[in-house]
Amino acid sequence: MTLVERPVLTEAVIETHKLVKRFGRTTAVGYVTLDLSGGVIGVPGPNGAGKTTLLRLLATVPAPDSGELRLLGFDPRLARERVLVRRQLGFLPQSPRLYPAFTPLELIDYVAVLKEHTDRRRRYVEATRVPGSGGPPGPDAPQDPHAVGWHAPARGARHRAPRRPGAPRA
């Protein structure tokens, strides 16, 4: 077995300069400056120290109140560059709370919206290609009678069929 060498990242993947995020009169992230270029990075600290808010800022979920932020060489203040960052970035909160009433197809669509895929019809076509999404099986889809589909929503959710793009809401 041969190991595949990966290029070492030499330029900064995450750069911040005096990054600030406030909630009312509370400063959650105060004047953080970072220059990180790869590897595994830990963010230790007590509860309430601003770790989650910092990670959310780095995931471009909220915008900072002040300071500078560059991710993967892009400036997320610019909508076009924020899309490029989000398409390369994955973010999973410590305690993800999925919406229990979402069907698998709705959850896939929701994540696509978060990644700023704006064409509803294309999102639907792509989402329904995912096995178990509840969409029509493609020609190469496995014929698994036990596969989970829209008819098996998340635990505790009510049964409902997915909405087609452009269909009126119930």
N, C-alpha and C positions, 0 to 999 in steps of 0.2 A: 504494500500500500504506500502510495506517495502522498506526502502532504502538499497541499496547494498553498503557495505563499500569497498573502494578500498585501497590497501596497500599504505602507505605513502612512497615516495621515500626518502631513507636516503643517498644513495650514489649519487655522482654528475652525472647528466645527461650530462652536458656540462662543460668541463674543458678546459681552455686555459691558456697558460703561455707565456707572451711576444709575442703574435700573431701579425704578421706584413704582410701587403699586400701593395705593391707599384704598381703604374702605371707610368712607366717612372720615372721622378724625383719627382712625387707626392706620398706622403704616404697617402693612403686612410684609412688604419687601422694601428695605431701605438702602438705597445707594450701593447696590451690589455690582461689583466689577469682576468679570470672569474672562478667561482666555483659555478655552479647553479644546484639545485637538485629538481626542480619541481615547480609547481604553475604557475601563470600567470606572465610573465615578460614583462615589457615595455622597449623599447629602444628609449628614447626621444632624441631630438637634432635637430639643424637647418639643412637645406638643405646643402648637401656637407660635412656633418660631418663624413660620413663613415658608417652610419647605414645599408644601403642596402648592401654594400660590406661585412660588418661583417656578416649579415644574409646569404649572398651567401657563405661565407667561412664556416659557420656552416651547410649549406646545401651541402657541399662538391662540389660546382659547380667549383670555382677555388681553386687551392691549395695555401696555404699561402707561402709567400716568406721566412719567418723564424718564429720561435716560435714553441710551442707545442700545439696540439689540440687532445682532446679525446672526443668522442661523444658516449653516451650510453655504456661507458666502452671500446669502440673500438678505434683503431688508424687508421684514414682514410688515412694515408700515405701508408698503406698496402692495395693493391688492394682487397684482399679477405675480409678484415674487412670493407673497404669502401662500398663494395656491401652489407654487413650485415647492415650497417648504413642506406644506401639509401633505403633498403627494409622496414625499419621501420619509415622512415622520410617522412614528407610531407612538401612541400615548395610552397607557392603561392606568387609571387611578388605582390607589391602594384598595379601595372598596368600591368596585364598579357596581352601580345600581342600574340594572337593565329595567326597562319599562315592562312590567309583567303582562300588560295587555297587548304588547307588540307581537305580531306573528313573525316568523322567521323572515319573510319577505319584507315586512315593514322595518325590521331591525337592519337588514342589509341596506335598504333604501336610506334609512336615517344616517348610517355611517357614511354612505356615499355623499349625502348632503353636507355632512361635516367636512368631508374632503373637498367640498366645493365643486362637485360634479353637478352642473346646473340643468342639463338637458333631461327633463323628466322621462321622456320616451326612451332615451338611450339607457338611463339608469334602470328602468324597468326591464328592458331587454337583457341587460347585463346581469341584473340581480336574479332574474328567473333562470339563468343558466347555472346558478349555484345549486348543486344537489341538495335536496331537503328544504329549499326556499319556498316550495309550494307553487312554483311556476310550472309551466308545461315542460315535461322532460324533453331534452334534446335527443337527437338520434343516437348519441353516444352515451346517454345517461344509463347508469346501471338500473336494472329492473328489480330493485330491492323492495319486496312487499312490506318491509318493516321500516322503510325510510321515513323520516319525520318530514312533514310538509305543513302547509298552511292549516291543515285540519287538526294539527296538534300544537296549539299555541303554548307559550310559556306557562309554567305551573300557576294555577290560580286565575288565568285569564279566561275570558269568555270566548267561545267559538265564533269566528267570523271569517269570511272570505276576504282575500286581498282586494283592494281597490285597483282598478285599471287606471292608467294615466288619463287624466281628463274626465274621469267619472265623477259624478257629484258625491259629496260626502253624505253619509247616512245621518 
